[in-house]
Amino acid sequence: MKREKGLVHIYTGNGKGKSTAAFGLALRALGHRMRVACFQFFKEPVSGEIKTLKRFKNFSYEPICPSHPAFATDVSRKKHYRMFLNDWKKFLTLMMQTRADIIVLDEILIAVRDGYLSEKSLLWYLKIWKKKHPGTEIVLTGRGATEALINAADIVTDMCCVKHPYPEVKARKGIEY
């Protein structure tokens, strides 16, 4: 499906639902036979959304550095950063080969927030990608979207946490993942 201008979406904030919103958009697009590529940063591919979306032939998925140092306590931050850089190089190669109508960069904002990727690099990358593929929608998720990223985006949604039972209620299969 050819569009003249694809938009850049950001789903950010301290509330629940950023990835779920991105995957809902992906599901909607797949329902219209569009091609969707998802690159998921710092998460293992265990969520119900990913398991379901992988069933679609027009959906591609690639985990990028599928752990975060906050959860991978057996790996030093320095080693984890090297793992990220190695996967980032793989990501850039895969992105250049990707021909999707929608690209989801799930939790990429965490890479910027935690210093794995500079804001400037991500902005440069988005600019280059949009120039080469102007009809592609790009969705970025994660906490801590910077002002410059927000200004560069076309659609920004801030998921605000009003109430949440964490840490008393841990992440639940089928609800939080």
MOQUITA-V295489 format. One record per run of one state. SS is the DSSP state (~ for helix, > for strand, _ for the rest). FROM is the first residue (numbers start at 1). TO is the last residue. If there is no record, write none. Layout:
SS:FROM:TO ; SS:FROM:TO
This chain:
_:1:7 ; >:8:12 ; _:13:17 ; ~:18:31 ; _:32:35 ; >:36:41 ; _:42:47 ; ~:48:53 ; _:54:58 ; >:59:64 ; _:65:76 ; ~:77:97 ; _:98:101 ; >:102:106 ; _:107:107 ; ~:108:113 ; _:114:118 ; ~:119:132 ; _:133:136 ; >:137:141 ; _:142:146 ; ~:147:152 ; _:153:154 ; >:155:158 ; _:159:177
